[in-house]
Amino acid sequence: EAAQNQMWFDCTEEFKKWYMKNIPKPTSPPQQEIMQYLIDNPGSWYSKKEILRNTKVPDSQWRTAMKALQDKGLIIGEGPSMKRRYKLAEENG
């Protein structure tokens, strides 16, 4: 009750609205396709080859899309570069 009297309740709602607008999202078509594939196929780690084979993402756009998704904290990668595998970050934990 004291928090509501001091406007914490409104502040929390405003923060929630701001957060939902600013939550990291995939922005380019390749990022969106990769995310959709991983969302539609949860629970496993996928190689670059598997993801490219099941999406329309060109190999030439792979590195940029994956770096952006990892920088946004949306996906995680594991393993050495030639055997690296990926999955949604939220599945990790």
N, C-alpha and C positions, 0 to 999 in steps of 0.2 A: 504494500500500500504506500509506503514511504517513497519507493522508487517511482510509482505512478504519479504521486504528488509532485515529484521533482522532474517530471517529464521523461523519465527513462523509458517508459513504455512507448511513447511516440518516437523517441530517438531510436529505439530498437526496430520499430517498423520502418522508419526511414532508412536505417542501415540495411535492413533486409532488402528493400527495394533497390537501393544503390548496388548492393552485392549481386543481386540477380541480374542487373543490367551489365555489371562489370566482370562477371564470372568468365574465366577463360573459355573460349569456344574455338572450334576449328573455323578458319576464315576462308581459305581458298578451296576450290573444288577438289584438288587432290587431298587436302587435309580432311575435308568432309567425307570423301569416299573411304579413306583409310579408317576414320573413326566409325563410320557406319558399318564397315566390315567387322571391326573388332566388337562393336556393340551387338551385332547380329550373331556373332560367334564367340560368346564369352567362355572363360574358364580355361583357355589354352594359351600357350605361347606360340606365335607364328613367325616364320622366317620372312625375309624380304621377298623371296621367290613365291611363297604361298600368298602373301598379301597382293603382290603385283599380278599374280595369275588370276586372282579372284576379284580384282577391281579393274577400273579403266585408267588407273594412274600410270602415266608413262615413266619409264625408268629414269628419264632425264629430269623428272620433277620429284623423284623419291627423296633425295637427300634434303632438299629444302623443306618439303612437307614434314618429314620425320623430325627434323631439327626443331621446327616450329612447334610441333605437337609435344615434343619432349620439353622444350623450354616453357611451354604453358602448363606443364605438369599433367597433361592428359593421358600420356602413355609412358611406359617405362620399357627400357631395353636391357637385355642381359646377355652376357657372353662376349667373346672376342669379336671383332668387327666382321670377320668372314663367316662366323656362325651365330651372329647376333639374332636374338628372337625378341618379339615384342608382344605386349598386351596392354589393356587398359590399366591405367594407374590405380583406379578405384578398386580393381579386383585384387590388388596386392595387400589390401589391408585392413 
